[in-house]
């Protein structure tokens, strides 16, 4: 009796992918540092990497001598084209921000059949090029699998393929591989020792790296959709007020304006105070600001709309189904609910925070909501409407009402 293969691949799709990324990495002049001890390593082993953009798993996997099954959010499987390719590349789906024991069994099955698995232990693409803290449970998984661990460090990806941008840009990109743990070390090292070493190996700060290297970004659209990541004006504290124009972005409320120079750093277009010269510091400030802002609304029992996205397209699906468009709605946040107020007089949909399971930006940074096992996707009325602000706001609310198990580990709350 033939044994069932976990996450089988199509060799024709693998070949096409290899050819495409051979051209892709050559065209963008992406460099690799692949030491001999990684080249000669025989599968199975685990690949762990920092995580910035859409292309990360393809680039990390391309240079390895053995094929790798990457773990990816199940949200990307909702699209027909991505589902077609990812299923044929043996991609392992994982539910985001919820405890998913099935993915552990799936990873173990792939390893047991002698194949590699790639995981991004930050659990999410970072927004500003600075690595998030990794999930400590990754060490328990390494201990369970008992196979070597390779770390890939992507450098320059937040200049080349930032999470918030649609298009790639020419710049200097390098992926450096390190054999972090050999098989015999897995049993001898403590979990704390392994976590400390892995955290140090995964951590990468694009801003500090770029201050030293000053690699140019060859693009005339350097601010493209940066308002996915930058949603609060530091001058007037307006939310989702930025409008984009090539290398510039400007607050529509107070006209605070920023030019992104050819190295990715911020400058003022007109005279005035420059609050931040880089995306990392701005991102960290606005997260703290929005958490405090939401907590203030909760403390004062604020009854009005906190913020809203006007004329968002709403899609819905049941588990294992494709998304279907159900209408256009104004999406409103209150201290006790989210309302989808449909513009065509269709009955509103209300999400209470107890039954709301997850809310976060996913495919193309669109808001994904999981509610009572139904999935909703919200697409803003213009490019760059921030889905990130919804995730941060809900984390503040969930913490206040005691639903700590829903919190995103990469959103820092005091």
C-alpha positions as CSV (number, residue, x, y, z in Angstrom):
1,X,0.0,0.0,0.0
2,X,1.5,3.3,-1.1
3,X,2.1,5.8,1.7
4,X,0.3,9.2,1.3
5,X,2.7,12.0,0.5
6,X,2.2,15.1,2.6
7,X,1.9,18.3,0.5
8,X,3.1,16.8,-2.8
9,X,4.6,19.1,-5.5
10,X,4.3,19.3,-9.2
11,X,7.7,19.1,-10.8
12,X,6.6,21.1,-13.8
13,X,5.5,24.0,-11.5
14,X,8.8,23.7,-9.5
15,X,10.8,23.9,-12.8
16,X,8.9,26.9,-14.0
17,X,9.4,28.6,-10.6
18,X,13.1,27.8,-10.6
19,X,13.5,29.3,-14.1
20,X,11.4,32.4,-13.2
21,X,13.5,33.1,-10.1
22,X,16.8,32.5,-11.8
23,X,15.8,35.3,-14.2
24,X,14.3,37.4,-11.3
25,X,17.3,37.2,-9.0
26,X,19.7,37.9,-11.9
27,X,17.7,40.8,-13.1
28,X,17.5,42.4,-9.7
29,X,21.1,41.4,-8.9
30,X,20.2,39.7,-5.7
31,X,23.3,38.3,-4.0
32,X,23.7,35.2,-1.8
33,X,26.2,34.1,0.8
34,X,25.9,30.3,1.0
35,X,28.6,28.6,3.0
36,X,29.8,25.1,2.3
37,X,28.3,23.6,5.5
38,X,24.9,24.7,4.2
39,X,25.6,23.6,0.6
40,X,26.6,20.1,1.8
41,X,23.8,19.8,4.3
42,X,21.5,16.9,3.5
43,X,17.7,17.1,4.0
44,X,15.6,17.2,6.1
45,X,16.4,20.5,7.8
46,X,14.5,23.6,8.8
47,X,15.0,27.0,7.2
48,X,14.2,30.0,9.4
49,X,14.3,33.6,8.1
50,X,13.4,37.2,8.9
51,X,10.3,38.3,7.0
52,X,9.7,41.5,5.1
53,X,7.9,41.0,1.7
54,X,6.0,38.8,-0.6
55,X,9.0,37.4,-2.4
56,X,10.9,36.3,0.8
57,X,10.1,32.5,0.6
58,X,10.8,32.3,-3.1
59,X,14.2,34.1,-2.8
60,X,15.2,32.2,0.3
61,X,14.2,28.8,-1.2
62,X,15.7,29.5,-4.6
63,X,19.4,29.5,-3.6
64,X,19.1,26.3,-1.4
65,X,20.4,23.1,-3.0
66,X,17.2,21.2,-1.8
67,X,13.5,22.1,-2.3
68,X,11.8,23.6,0.7
69,X,8.1,23.6,1.7
70,X,7.3,26.9,3.2
71,X,4.6,27.6,5.8
72,X,2.3,30.4,4.8
73,X,-0.9,32.1,6.0
74,X,-4.0,30.4,4.8
75,X,-5.4,33.8,3.6
76,X,-3.2,33.7,0.5
77,X,-4.9,30.5,-0.6
78,X,-8.2,32.4,-1.0
79,X,-7.0,33.7,-4.4
80,X,-7.3,31.3,-7.3
81,X,-4.0,32.1,-8.9
82,X,-2.0,32.0,-5.7
83,X,-3.8,28.8,-4.6
84,X,-3.0,27.2,-7.9
85,X,0.7,27.7,-7.6
86,X,1.1,27.4,-3.8
87,X,-0.7,24.1,-3.6
88,X,1.6,22.7,-6.4
89,X,4.6,24.0,-4.6
90,X,3.7,22.0,-1.5
91,X,3.1,25.1,0.6
92,X,1.8,24.4,4.1
93,X,-1.2,26.6,5.2
94,X,-1.4,28.0,8.7
95,X,-4.2,30.0,10.3
96,X,-3.0,33.4,11.4
97,X,-3.1,34.6,15.1
98,X,-4.9,31.4,16.3
99,X,-3.6,28.2,17.8
100,X,-3.2,25.8,14.9
101,X,-2.1,22.3,16.0
102,X,-2.7,20.9,12.5
103,X,0.2,22.8,11.0
104,X,2.6,21.2,13.6
105,X,1.5,17.7,12.4
106,X,1.8,18.8,8.8
107,X,5.4,20.1,9.3
108,X,6.3,16.9,11.1
109,X,4.9,14.8,8.2
110,X,7.0,16.7,5.6
111,X,10.1,16.4,7.7
112,X,9.5,12.7,8.3
113,X,9.4,12.1,4.5
114,X,12.8,13.6,4.2
115,X,12.0,17.1,2.9
116,X,12.8,20.6,4.2
117,X,10.4,23.1,5.8
118,X,10.8,26.9,5.8
119,X,9.3,29.0,8.6
120,X,9.2,32.7,9.4
121,X,9.3,32.7,13.2
122,X,8.3,36.3,13.4
123,X,4.9,34.9,12.2
124,X,4.2,38.0,10.1
125,X,6.0,40.3,7.6
126,X,7.4,43.3,9.4
127,X,6.5,46.8,8.4
128,X,9.6,48.8,8.8
129,X,12.5,46.5,8.1
130,X,13.2,45.8,11.9
131,X,12.6,42.3,12.9
132,X,9.8,41.5,15.4
133,X,10.3,39.3,18.4
134,X,10.1,35.6,17.5
135,X,7.5,33.2,18.9
136,X,9.3,31.2,21.7
137,X,7.2,28.1,20.7
138,X,9.5,27.7,17.6
139,X,12.1,26.2,20.0
140,X,9.7,23.5,21.1
141,X,9.1,22.7,17.4
142,X,12.9,22.5,16.7
143,X,13.3,20.2,19.7
144,X,10.4,18.0,18.4
145,X,11.7,17.8,14.8
146,X,15.4,17.1,15.9
147,X,16.8,18.2,12.5
148,X,19.5,20.9,11.7
149,X,18.4,24.5,11.6
150,X,19.6,27.0,8.9
151,X,18.9,30.7,9.3
152,X,18.6,33.0,6.2
153,X,19.0,36.7,6.8
154,X,17.5,38.9,4.2
155,X,19.3,42.3,3.9
156,X,17.9,45.1,1.8
157,X,14.4,43.6,1.4
158,X,12.7,46.6,3.0
159,X,14.2,48.8,0.4
160,X,13.6,46.3,-2.5
161,X,10.2,44.8,-1.5
162,X,8.7,46.6,1.5
163,X,5.5,45.0,2.8
164,X,3.5,48.2,2.1
165,X,4.5,48.7,-1.5
166,X,3.0,47.1,-4.6
167,X,6.1,47.1,-6.8
168,X,9.7,46.1,-6.3
169,X,12.6,48.6,-6.6
170,X,16.2,48.1,-7.8
171,X,18.7,48.3,-4.9
172,X,21.2,46.1,-3.2
173,X,19.8,42.9,-1.8
174,X,21.6,40.0,-0.1
175,X,20.5,36.8,1.5
176,X,23.0,35.3,3.9
177,X,22.7,31.7,5.2
178,X,24.0,30.3,8.4
179,X,23.9,26.8,9.8
180,X,22.8,27.7,13.3
181,X,22.1,24.3,15.0
182,X,23.5,21.0,13.9
183,X,21.5,17.9,14.7
184,X,23.6,16.8,17.6
185,X,23.2,20.3,19.3
186,X,19.4,20.1,19.4
187,X,19.4,17.7,22.4
188,X,22.4,19.3,24.2
189,X,21.3,22.9,24.2
190,X,18.6,24.2,26.6
191,X,15.5,25.9,25.2
192,X,16.7,29.2,26.7
193,X,20.1,28.9,25.0
194,X,18.5,28.1,21.7
195,X,16.0,30.9,21.9
196,X,18.7,33.4,22.7
197,X,20.9,32.3,19.8
198,X,18.0,32.1,17.3
199,X,16.7,35.5,18.4
200,X,20.1,37.1,17.8
201,X,20.5,35.3,14.4
202,X,17.1,36.3,13.1
203,X,17.2,39.9,14.3
204,X,17.9,42.5,11.6
205,X,17.5,46.2,11.5
206,X,17.2,47.6,8.0
207,X,17.5,51.3,9.2
208,X,20.8,50.8,11.0
209,X,22.1,48.6,8.2
210,X,21.2,51.3,5.6
211,X,22.8,54.1,7.6
212,X,26.1,52.2,7.3
213,X,25.7,50.9,3.7
214,X,23.7,53.8,2.1
215,X,22.5,51.7,-0.8
216,X,20.6,53.6,-3.4
217,X,17.0,52.8,-4.3
218,X,16.4,53.2,-8.0
219,X,12.8,54.1,-8.2
220,X,10.6,57.2,-8.8
221,X,7.8,55.8,-6.7
222,X,9.5,55.3,-3.3
223,X,6.5,56.4,-1.3
224,X,4.1,54.0,-3.1
225,X,1.4,52.9,-0.6
226,X,3.5,53.8,2.4
227,X,0.2,54.8,4.0
228,X,-0.5,51.1,4.5
229,X,2.3,51.3,7.2
230,X,2.2,55.0,8.1
231,X,-1.4,55.8,9.2
232,X,-1.0,58.6,11.8
233,X,0.3,62.1,11.2
234,X,2.8,63.1,13.9
235,X,2.0,66.8,13.5
236,X,-1.8,66.9,13.7
237,X,-2.5,63.2,14.8
238,X,-5.0,62.6,12.0
239,X,-5.6,59.0,11.1
240,X,-5.3,57.7,7.5
241,X,-4.8,61.2,6.1
242,X,-1.8,60.7,3.9
243,X,-1.9,61.1,0.1
244,X,0.9,59.7,-2.1
245,X,2.7,61.3,-5.0
246,X,5.7,59.4,-6.4
247,X,8.5,60.0,-3.8
248,X,6.4,62.2,-1.6
249,X,3.5,61.9,0.8
250,X,1.5,64.6,2.5
251,X,-1.1,64.8,5.3
252,X,-4.4,66.0,3.8
253,X,-5.4,67.6,7.1
254,X,-2.4,69.8,8.0
255,X,-0.1,69.5,4.9
256,X,2.8,67.9,6.8
257,X,4.9,66.7,3.9
258,X,7.7,64.2,3.4
259,X,10.1,63.4,0.6
260,X,11.7,59.9,0.6
261,X,15.3,60.3,-0.6
262,X,17.1,57.9,-2.8
263,X,18.4,56.1,0.3
264,X,15.0,55.6,1.9
265,X,15.3,58.3,4.6
266,X,12.7,61.0,5.2
267,X,13.2,64.8,4.5
268,X,10.7,67.7,4.7
269,X,9.6,69.1,1.3
270,X,8.8,72.5,2.9
271,X,10.3,74.1,5.9
272,X,9.3,72.8,9.3
273,X,10.0,70.2,11.9
274,X,11.0,66.7,10.8
275,X,9.5,64.4,13.4
276,X,11.2,61.2,12.1
277,X,13.8,60.6,9.4
278,X,13.0,56.9,9.0
279,X,10.0,54.6,8.8
280,X,11.1,52.4,11.8
281,X,10.9,55.3,14.4
282,X,7.6,56.6,12.9
283,X,6.1,53.1,13.0
284,X,7.1,52.6,16.6
285,X,5.7,56.0,17.7
286,X,2.4,55.6,16.0
287,X,1.8,52.2,17.4
288,X,2.2,53.6,21.0
289,X,0.1,56.6,20.1
290,X,-2.8,54.6,18.7
291,X,-2.8,52.2,21.6
292,X,-3.0,55.1,24.0
293,X,-5.7,56.8,21.8
294,X,-7.9,53.7,21.9
295,X,-7.4,53.2,25.6
296,X,-8.5,56.8,26.2
297,X,-11.7,56.2,24.3
298,X,-12.4,53.1,26.3
299,X,-11.7,54.9,29.6
300,X,-14.2,57.6,28.8
301,X,-16.8,55.3,27.3
302,X,-16.7,57.2,24.0
303,X,-20.0,56.5,22.2
304,X,-19.2,57.9,18.7
305,X,-17.3,56.3,15.8
306,X,-13.5,56.2,16.7
307,X,-12.5,55.9,13.0
308,X,-13.9,54.5,9.8
309,X,-13.1,53.4,6.3
310,X,-15.5,54.9,3.8
311,X,-16.9,52.8,0.9
312,X,-14.9,49.7,1.4
313,X,-15.7,46.7,-0.8
314,X,-16.7,43.7,1.3
315,X,-16.1,40.1,0.4
316,X,-17.3,37.0,2.3
317,X,-16.6,33.3,2.4
318,X,-17.3,30.2,4.4
319,X,-14.4,27.9,5.3
320,X,-12.8,26.3,2.2
321,X,-14.8,28.6,-0.1
322,X,-13.7,31.3,-2.5
323,X,-14.5,34.9,-1.6
324,X,-17.6,36.5,-3.0
325,X,-18.4,40.2,-3.2
326,X,-21.4,41.2,-1.0
327,X,-21.4,45.0,-1.3
328,X,-19.8,48.3,-0.4
329,X,-19.9,49.5,3.2
330,X,-18.6,52.2,5.6
331,X,-16.6,50.2,8.2
332,X,-16.9,51.9,11.6
333,X,-15.0,51.2,14.8
334,X,-16.8,51.7,18.2
335,X,-15.5,50.8,21.6
336,X,-17.7,47.7,21.7
337,X,-18.2,46.7,18.1
338,X,-17.3,47.0,14.4
339,X,-20.2,47.9,12.1
340,X,-20.3,47.3,8.3
341,X,-22.8,50.0,7.3
342,X,-23.7,49.1,3.7
343,X,-24.2,52.0,1.3
344,X,-27.1,50.4,-0.6
345,X,-29.4,50.1,2.5
346,X,-28.5,46.4,2.9
347,X,-28.8,45.3,6.5
348,X,-25.6,46.2,8.5
349,X,-23.3,43.5,9.8
350,X,-22.1,43.9,13.4
351,X,-19.0,42.2,14.8
352,X,-18.9,42.1,18.6
353,X,-15.4,41.8,20.1
354,X,-16.1,38.5,22.0
355,X,-16.9,36.6,18.8
356,X,-14.4,38.4,16.6
357,X,-11.5,35.9,16.2
358,X,-8.9,37.8,14.2
359,X,-8.6,41.0,12.3
360,X,-5.4,41.9,10.5
361,X,-4.0,43.0,7.1
362,X,-3.3,40.1,4.8
363,X,-3.2,39.8,1.0
364,X,-2.2,43.2,-0.5
365,X,-2.7,44.6,3.0
366,X,-6.4,44.3,2.9
367,X,-8.3,43.8,6.2
368,X,-9.1,40.1,6.9
369,X,-11.7,39.4,9.6
370,X,-12.5,36.0,11.0
371,X,-15.8,36.0,12.8
372,X,-17.7,32.8,13.9
373,X,-15.8,30.8,11.3
374,X,-16.8,33.2,8.5
375,X,-14.1,35.2,6.7
376,X,-14.5,38.8,5.5
377,X,-12.1,40.8,3.3
378,X,-12.4,44.6,3.3
379,X,-10.8,46.6,0.4
380,X,-10.5,50.3,0.9
381,X,-11.9,52.8,-1.6
382,X,-8.4,54.1,-2.5
383,X,-4.9,52.6,-2.6
384,X,-3.1,52.7,0.7
385,X,-6.0,52.6,3.1
386,X,-4.4,51.2,6.2
387,X,-5.5,47.8,7.5
388,X,-2.8,47.9,10.2
389,X,-4.6,50.5,12.3
390,X,-7.5,48.0,12.7
391,X,-5.2,45.3,14.1
392,X,-3.5,47.7,16.5
393,X,-6.8,49.2,17.7
394,X,-8.4,45.8,18.3
395,X,-5.3,44.7,20.3
396,X,-5.9,47.6,22.7
397,X,-9.5,46.6,23.0
398,X,-8.9,42.9,23.5
399,X,-6.4,43.5,26.1
400,X,-8.8,45.7,28.0
401,X,-11.6,43.2,27.9
402,X,-9.3,40.3,28.9
403,X,-9.1,38.4,25.7
404,X,-5.3,38.1,25.8
405,X,-5.2,35.0,23.7
406,X,-6.2,37.1,20.6
407,X,-3.4,39.5,21.0
408,X,-0.8,39.9,18.2
409,X,2.7,39.1,19.8
410,X,4.4,41.7,17.6
411,X,2.2,44.6,18.9
412,X,3.9,45.9,22.0
413,X,1.6,46.9,24.9
414,X,2.7,48.0,28.4
